[in-house]
Amino acid sequence: MDQIKSPILTEKTIRLLEKNQYSFDVSIESNKTEIKKWIELFFNVKVTAVNSHRLPVRKKKIGAIIGYSVRYKRVIIKLKSGYSIPLFSNK
């Protein structure tokens, strides 16, 4: 489960929640079948579709050193109707 970094909550992803679609940042090495298996096991849901894309590289400059931001793969997961993922804990 270390491959899934964090859920993404932006204006666009909140609109996608109405269509029963969730967005996550995952490790670049993971593929769609692994992600589908992890989501189904961890959240106990049924996944119908997995769409993924790599984010563009962004330069970071610290003094004279130029580096690049950490790269993740962003995944949009569509669930079967009747299933949902709790993104916030009730604590």
Secondary structure by P-SEA (a helix, b strand, c coil): ccccccccccaaaaaaaaacbbbbbbcccccaaaaaaaaaaaccccccbbbbbbccbbbbbcccbbbbcbbbbbbbbbbcccccccccccc
